[in-house]
Amino acid sequence: MNAVDVFLEVLSWALIVSGSVFVIIGSLGLWRLPDFWARLHGASVTESAGVILLIWGMCIQAGFTLITVKLIIIGIFLFITGPTATHAVANAALVTGWRPSEAEGLTGAEPEPLRPENEDDALDGGEE
């Protein structure tokens, strides 16, 4: 083995181990974090980072082969669907009325409506 092979082997295993650590931390976060919203955030961030690092490490291990192309396609798919699924779950929870708990001192005001309340504001652009 020459120096380049040793470097690639060490780099690939460093990426695989660090990706595994991210996934383990994410699974511990599901157990330790206090509520649904914190768990959802913790799991999604660590899952995305873990998958990226694991895929990179496996691509380096595989070399320039068809396996690498397949791993890249799987990585792109997971990189797109992971955050999308997390957003869908969070949006479903929010739509059903399950709001995140608020910190002390926050007023809990609802967001402003997208449409103006009377039709005159809509016609003149809301200017006075």
PyMOL commands that place a pseudoatom at each C-alpha (Angstrom):
pseudoatom trace, name=CA, resn=MET, resi=1, chain=A, elem=C, hetatm=0, pos=[0.000, 0.000, 0.000]
pseudoatom trace, name=CA, resn=ASN, resi=2, chain=A, elem=C, hetatm=0, pos=[1.286, 3.421, -0.859]
pseudoatom trace, name=CA, resn=ALA, resi=3, chain=A, elem=C, hetatm=0, pos=[0.683, 6.658, 1.011]
pseudoatom trace, name=CA, resn=VAL, resi=4, chain=A, elem=C, hetatm=0, pos=[-2.384, 7.624, -1.042]
pseudoatom trace, name=CA, resn=ASP, resi=5, chain=A, elem=C, hetatm=0, pos=[-4.096, 4.295, -0.327]
pseudoatom trace, name=CA, resn=VAL, resi=6, chain=A, elem=C, hetatm=0, pos=[-3.380, 4.626, 3.385]
pseudoatom trace, name=CA, resn=PHE, resi=7, chain=A, elem=C, hetatm=0, pos=[-4.704, 8.206, 3.392]
pseudoatom trace, name=CA, resn=LEU, resi=8, chain=A, elem=C, hetatm=0, pos=[-7.917, 7.175, 1.592]
pseudoatom trace, name=CA, resn=GLU, resi=9, chain=A, elem=C, hetatm=0, pos=[-8.407, 4.228, 3.956]
pseudoatom trace, name=CA, resn=VAL, resi=10, chain=A, elem=C, hetatm=0, pos=[-7.980, 6.423, 7.036]
pseudoatom trace, name=CA, resn=LEU, resi=11, chain=A, elem=C, hetatm=0, pos=[-10.198, 9.149, 5.577]
pseudoatom trace, name=CA, resn=SER, resi=12, chain=A, elem=C, hetatm=0, pos=[-12.974, 6.720, 4.668]
pseudoatom trace, name=CA, resn=TRP, resi=13, chain=A, elem=C, hetatm=0, pos=[-12.974, 5.111, 8.107]
pseudoatom trace, name=CA, resn=ALA, resi=14, chain=A, elem=C, hetatm=0, pos=[-12.897, 8.520, 9.788]
pseudoatom trace, name=CA, resn=LEU, resi=15, chain=A, elem=C, hetatm=0, pos=[-15.990, 9.522, 7.792]
pseudoatom trace, name=CA, resn=ILE, resi=16, chain=A, elem=C, hetatm=0, pos=[-17.768, 6.237, 8.527]
pseudoatom trace, name=CA, resn=VAL, resi=17, chain=A, elem=C, hetatm=0, pos=[-17.027, 6.414, 12.253]
pseudoatom trace, name=CA, resn=SER, resi=18, chain=A, elem=C, hetatm=0, pos=[-18.025, 10.088, 12.498]
pseudoatom trace, name=CA, resn=GLY, resi=19, chain=A, elem=C, hetatm=0, pos=[-21.250, 9.399, 10.577]
pseudoatom trace, name=CA, resn=SER, resi=20, chain=A, elem=C, hetatm=0, pos=[-21.990, 6.543, 12.951]
pseudoatom trace, name=CA, resn=VAL, resi=21, chain=A, elem=C, hetatm=0, pos=[-21.382, 8.833, 15.914]
pseudoatom trace, name=CA, resn=PHE, resi=22, chain=A, elem=C, hetatm=0, pos=[-23.852, 11.372, 14.497]
pseudoatom trace, name=CA, resn=VAL, resi=23, chain=A, elem=C, hetatm=0, pos=[-26.497, 8.671, 14.065]
pseudoatom trace, name=CA, resn=ILE, resi=24, chain=A, elem=C, hetatm=0, pos=[-25.934, 7.376, 17.611]
pseudoatom trace, name=CA, resn=ILE, resi=25, chain=A, elem=C, hetatm=0, pos=[-26.139, 10.905, 19.031]
pseudoatom trace, name=CA, resn=GLY, resi=26, chain=A, elem=C, hetatm=0, pos=[-29.384, 11.413, 17.109]
pseudoatom trace, name=CA, resn=SER, resi=27, chain=A, elem=C, hetatm=0, pos=[-30.873, 8.238, 18.519]
pseudoatom trace, name=CA, resn=LEU, resi=28, chain=A, elem=C, hetatm=0, pos=[-29.857, 9.274, 22.035]
pseudoatom trace, name=CA, resn=GLY, resi=29, chain=A, elem=C, hetatm=0, pos=[-31.451, 12.651, 21.345]
pseudoatom trace, name=CA, resn=LEU, resi=30, chain=A, elem=C, hetatm=0, pos=[-34.757, 10.925, 20.644]
pseudoatom trace, name=CA, resn=TRP, resi=31, chain=A, elem=C, hetatm=0, pos=[-34.559, 9.435, 24.096]
pseudoatom trace, name=CA, resn=ARG, resi=32, chain=A, elem=C, hetatm=0, pos=[-33.180, 12.420, 26.034]
pseudoatom trace, name=CA, resn=LEU, resi=33, chain=A, elem=C, hetatm=0, pos=[-34.740, 15.553, 24.533]
pseudoatom trace, name=CA, resn=PRO, resi=34, chain=A, elem=C, hetatm=0, pos=[-37.811, 16.896, 26.370]
pseudoatom trace, name=CA, resn=ASP, resi=35, chain=A, elem=C, hetatm=0, pos=[-40.567, 17.230, 23.786]
pseudoatom trace, name=CA, resn=PHE, resi=36, chain=A, elem=C, hetatm=0, pos=[-41.686, 16.340, 20.285]
pseudoatom trace, name=CA, resn=TRP, resi=37, chain=A, elem=C, hetatm=0, pos=[-40.314, 19.472, 18.635]
pseudoatom trace, name=CA, resn=ALA, resi=38, chain=A, elem=C, hetatm=0, pos=[-36.835, 19.158, 20.137]
pseudoatom trace, name=CA, resn=ARG, resi=39, chain=A, elem=C, hetatm=0, pos=[-36.723, 15.459, 19.298]
pseudoatom trace, name=CA, resn=LEU, resi=40, chain=A, elem=C, hetatm=0, pos=[-37.799, 16.114, 15.731]
pseudoatom trace, name=CA, resn=HIS, resi=41, chain=A, elem=C, hetatm=0, pos=[-35.120, 18.761, 15.260]
pseudoatom trace, name=CA, resn=GLY, resi=42, chain=A, elem=C, hetatm=0, pos=[-32.371, 16.741, 16.917]
pseudoatom trace, name=CA, resn=ALA, resi=43, chain=A, elem=C, hetatm=0, pos=[-33.139, 13.583, 14.989]
pseudoatom trace, name=CA, resn=SER, resi=44, chain=A, elem=C, hetatm=0, pos=[-33.407, 15.293, 11.605]
pseudoatom trace, name=CA, resn=VAL, resi=45, chain=A, elem=C, hetatm=0, pos=[-30.150, 17.242, 11.883]
pseudoatom trace, name=CA, resn=THR, resi=46, chain=A, elem=C, hetatm=0, pos=[-28.093, 14.315, 13.090]
pseudoatom trace, name=CA, resn=GLU, resi=47, chain=A, elem=C, hetatm=0, pos=[-29.695, 11.951, 10.594]
pseudoatom trace, name=CA, resn=SER, resi=48, chain=A, elem=C, hetatm=0, pos=[-28.832, 14.218, 7.679]
pseudoatom trace, name=CA, resn=ALA, resi=49, chain=A, elem=C, hetatm=0, pos=[-25.252, 14.743, 8.841]
pseudoatom trace, name=CA, resn=GLY, resi=50, chain=A, elem=C, hetatm=0, pos=[-24.789, 11.057, 9.650]
pseudoatom trace, name=CA, resn=VAL, resi=51, chain=A, elem=C, hetatm=0, pos=[-26.095, 9.883, 6.279]
pseudoatom trace, name=CA, resn=ILE, resi=52, chain=A, elem=C, hetatm=0, pos=[-23.872, 12.308, 4.374]
pseudoatom trace, name=CA, resn=LEU, resi=53, chain=A, elem=C, hetatm=0, pos=[-20.740, 11.248, 6.245]
pseudoatom trace, name=CA, resn=LEU, resi=54, chain=A, elem=C, hetatm=0, pos=[-21.549, 7.541, 5.963]
pseudoatom trace, name=CA, resn=ILE, resi=55, chain=A, elem=C, hetatm=0, pos=[-22.201, 7.786, 2.218]
pseudoatom trace, name=CA, resn=TRP, resi=56, chain=A, elem=C, hetatm=0, pos=[-18.949, 9.726, 1.653]
pseudoatom trace, name=CA, resn=GLY, resi=57, chain=A, elem=C, hetatm=0, pos=[-16.983, 7.163, 3.634]
pseudoatom trace, name=CA, resn=MET, resi=58, chain=A, elem=C, hetatm=0, pos=[-18.520, 4.264, 1.727]
pseudoatom trace, name=CA, resn=CYS, resi=59, chain=A, elem=C, hetatm=0, pos=[-17.877, 6.002, -1.614]
pseudoatom trace, name=CA, resn=ILE, resi=60, chain=A, elem=C, hetatm=0, pos=[-14.193, 6.379, -0.753]
pseudoatom trace, name=CA, resn=GLN, resi=61, chain=A, elem=C, hetatm=0, pos=[-14.078, 2.707, 0.313]
pseudoatom trace, name=CA, resn=ALA, resi=62, chain=A, elem=C, hetatm=0, pos=[-15.707, 1.578, -2.953]
pseudoatom trace, name=CA, resn=GLY, resi=63, chain=A, elem=C, hetatm=0, pos=[-13.419, 3.589, -5.225]
pseudoatom trace, name=CA, resn=PHE, resi=64, chain=A, elem=C, hetatm=0, pos=[-14.509, 4.721, -8.677]
pseudoatom trace, name=CA, resn=THR, resi=65, chain=A, elem=C, hetatm=0, pos=[-17.005, 1.977, -9.493]
pseudoatom trace, name=CA, resn=LEU, resi=66, chain=A, elem=C, hetatm=0, pos=[-20.675, 1.522, -10.249]
pseudoatom trace, name=CA, resn=ILE, resi=67, chain=A, elem=C, hetatm=0, pos=[-21.202, 1.038, -6.510]
pseudoatom trace, name=CA, resn=THR, resi=68, chain=A, elem=C, hetatm=0, pos=[-20.062, 4.621, -5.932]
pseudoatom trace, name=CA, resn=VAL, resi=69, chain=A, elem=C, hetatm=0, pos=[-22.602, 5.902, -8.457]
pseudoatom trace, name=CA, resn=LYS, resi=70, chain=A, elem=C, hetatm=0, pos=[-25.356, 3.939, -6.713]
pseudoatom trace, name=CA, resn=LEU, resi=71, chain=A, elem=C, hetatm=0, pos=[-24.253, 5.245, -3.311]
pseudoatom trace, name=CA, resn=ILE, resi=72, chain=A, elem=C, hetatm=0, pos=[-24.325, 8.821, -4.601]
pseudoatom trace, name=CA, resn=ILE, resi=73, chain=A, elem=C, hetatm=0, pos=[-27.848, 8.319, -5.977]
pseudoatom trace, name=CA, resn=ILE, resi=74, chain=A, elem=C, hetatm=0, pos=[-28.972, 6.841, -2.644]
pseudoatom trace, name=CA, resn=GLY, resi=75, chain=A, elem=C, hetatm=0, pos=[-27.292, 9.735, -0.806]
pseudoatom trace, name=CA, resn=ILE, resi=76, chain=A, elem=C, hetatm=0, pos=[-29.053, 12.338, -2.946]
pseudoatom trace, name=CA, resn=PHE, resi=77, chain=A, elem=C, hetatm=0, pos=[-32.370, 10.570, -2.394]
pseudoatom trace, name=CA, resn=LEU, resi=78, chain=A, elem=C, hetatm=0, pos=[-31.870, 10.444, 1.385]
pseudoatom trace, name=CA, resn=PHE, resi=79, chain=A, elem=C, hetatm=0, pos=[-30.580, 14.023, 1.497]
pseudoatom trace, name=CA, resn=ILE, resi=80, chain=A, elem=C, hetatm=0, pos=[-33.773, 15.236, -0.185]
pseudoatom trace, name=CA, resn=THR, resi=81, chain=A, elem=C, hetatm=0, pos=[-36.339, 12.966, 1.483]
pseudoatom trace, name=CA, resn=GLY, resi=82, chain=A, elem=C, hetatm=0, pos=[-35.036, 13.207, 5.064]
pseudoatom trace, name=CA, resn=PRO, resi=83, chain=A, elem=C, hetatm=0, pos=[-35.643, 16.937, 5.568]
pseudoatom trace, name=CA, resn=THR, resi=84, chain=A, elem=C, hetatm=0, pos=[-38.819, 16.748, 3.472]
pseudoatom trace, name=CA, resn=ALA, resi=85, chain=A, elem=C, hetatm=0, pos=[-40.260, 14.040, 5.708]
pseudoatom trace, name=CA, resn=THR, resi=86, chain=A, elem=C, hetatm=0, pos=[-39.251, 15.981, 8.820]
pseudoatom trace, name=CA, resn=HIS, resi=87, chain=A, elem=C, hetatm=0, pos=[-40.966, 19.086, 7.462]
pseudoatom trace, name=CA, resn=ALA, resi=88, chain=A, elem=C, hetatm=0, pos=[-44.102, 17.091, 6.636]
pseudoatom trace, name=CA, resn=VAL, resi=89, chain=A, elem=C, hetatm=0, pos=[-44.276, 15.623, 10.150]
pseudoatom trace, name=CA, resn=ALA, resi=90, chain=A, elem=C, hetatm=0, pos=[-43.716, 19.047, 11.753]
pseudoatom trace, name=CA, resn=ASN, resi=91, chain=A, elem=C, hetatm=0, pos=[-46.304, 20.670, 9.494]
pseudoatom trace, name=CA, resn=ALA, resi=92, chain=A, elem=C, hetatm=0, pos=[-48.853, 17.945, 10.250]
pseudoatom trace, name=CA, resn=ALA, resi=93, chain=A, elem=C, hetatm=0, pos=[-48.316, 18.439, 13.976]
pseudoatom trace, name=CA, resn=LEU, resi=94, chain=A, elem=C, hetatm=0, pos=[-48.626, 22.211, 13.635]
pseudoatom trace, name=CA, resn=VAL, resi=95, chain=A, elem=C, hetatm=0, pos=[-51.789, 22.001, 11.520]
pseudoatom trace, name=CA, resn=THR, resi=96, chain=A, elem=C, hetatm=0, pos=[-53.468, 19.722, 14.055]
pseudoatom trace, name=CA, resn=GLY, resi=97, chain=A, elem=C, hetatm=0, pos=[-52.881, 22.388, 16.689]
pseudoatom trace, name=CA, resn=TRP, resi=98, chain=A, elem=C, hetatm=0, pos=[-49.885, 20.940, 18.478]
pseudoatom trace, name=CA, resn=ARG, resi=99, chain=A, elem=C, hetatm=0, pos=[-47.769, 24.031, 19.089]
pseudoatom trace, name=CA, resn=PRO, resi=100, chain=A, elem=C, hetatm=0, pos=[-44.261, 24.120, 20.521]
pseudoatom trace, name=CA, resn=SER, resi=101, chain=A, elem=C, hetatm=0, pos=[-44.070, 25.170, 24.143]
pseudoatom trace, name=CA, resn=GLU, resi=102, chain=A, elem=C, hetatm=0, pos=[-43.023, 28.773, 24.571]
pseudoatom trace, name=CA, resn=ALA, resi=103, chain=A, elem=C, hetatm=0, pos=[-40.241, 30.119, 26.701]
pseudoatom trace, name=CA, resn=GLU, resi=104, chain=A, elem=C, hetatm=0, pos=[-40.899, 32.446, 29.606]
pseudoatom trace, name=CA, resn=GLY, resi=105, chain=A, elem=C, hetatm=0, pos=[-41.723, 35.993, 28.567]
pseudoatom trace, name=CA, resn=LEU, resi=106, chain=A, elem=C, hetatm=0, pos=[-43.056, 35.211, 25.091]
pseudoatom trace, name=CA, resn=THR, resi=107, chain=A, elem=C, hetatm=0, pos=[-46.541, 36.486, 24.364]
pseudoatom trace, name=CA, resn=GLY, resi=108, chain=A, elem=C, hetatm=0, pos=[-47.734, 33.589, 22.226]
pseudoatom trace, name=CA, resn=ALA, resi=109, chain=A, elem=C, hetatm=0, pos=[-49.172, 35.877, 19.555]
pseudoatom trace, name=CA, resn=GLU, resi=110, chain=A, elem=C, hetatm=0, pos=[-50.559, 34.150, 16.499]
pseudoatom trace, name=CA, resn=PRO, resi=111, chain=A, elem=C, hetatm=0, pos=[-49.026, 35.008, 13.115]
pseudoatom trace, name=CA, resn=GLU, resi=112, chain=A, elem=C, hetatm=0, pos=[-50.677, 37.779, 11.146]
pseudoatom trace, name=CA, resn=PRO, resi=113, chain=A, elem=C, hetatm=0, pos=[-53.173, 36.701, 8.475]
pseudoatom trace, name=CA, resn=LEU, resi=114, chain=A, elem=C, hetatm=0, pos=[-52.006, 36.594, 4.868]
pseudoatom trace, name=CA, resn=ARG, resi=115, chain=A, elem=C, hetatm=0, pos=[-55.056, 38.473, 3.585]
pseudoatom trace, name=CA, resn=PRO, resi=116, chain=A, elem=C, hetatm=0, pos=[-56.008, 41.987, 4.655]
pseudoatom trace, name=CA, resn=GLU, resi=117, chain=A, elem=C, hetatm=0, pos=[-59.070, 42.134, 6.866]
pseudoatom trace, name=CA, resn=ASN, resi=118, chain=A, elem=C, hetatm=0, pos=[-61.072, 44.463, 4.655]
pseudoatom trace, name=CA, resn=GLU, resi=119, chain=A, elem=C, hetatm=0, pos=[-61.261, 44.642, 0.886]
pseudoatom trace, name=CA, resn=ASP, resi=120, chain=A, elem=C, hetatm=0, pos=[-60.291, 48.371, 0.639]
pseudoatom trace, name=CA, resn=ASP, resi=121, chain=A, elem=C, hetatm=0, pos=[-56.780, 47.620, 1.942]
pseudoatom trace, name=CA, resn=ALA, resi=122, chain=A, elem=C, hetatm=0, pos=[-56.354, 44.984, -0.745]
pseudoatom trace, name=CA, resn=LEU, resi=123, chain=A, elem=C, hetatm=0, pos=[-57.337, 47.328, -3.571]
pseudoatom trace, name=CA, resn=ASP, resi=124, chain=A, elem=C, hetatm=0, pos=[-55.075, 50.260, -2.690]
pseudoatom trace, name=CA, resn=GLY, resi=125, chain=A, elem=C, hetatm=0, pos=[-52.143, 48.146, -1.528]
pseudoatom trace, name=CA, resn=GLY, resi=126, chain=A, elem=C, hetatm=0, pos=[-52.700, 48.842, 2.147]
pseudoatom trace, name=CA, resn=GLU, resi=127, chain=A, elem=C, hetatm=0, pos=[-51.287, 52.396, 1.944]
pseudoatom trace, name=CA, resn=GLU, resi=128, chain=A, elem=C, hetatm=0, pos=[-52.898, 55.197, 3.879]
for i in range(1, 128): cmd.bond("trace and resi %d" % i, "trace and resi %d" % (i + 1))
show_as sticks, trace
zoom trace
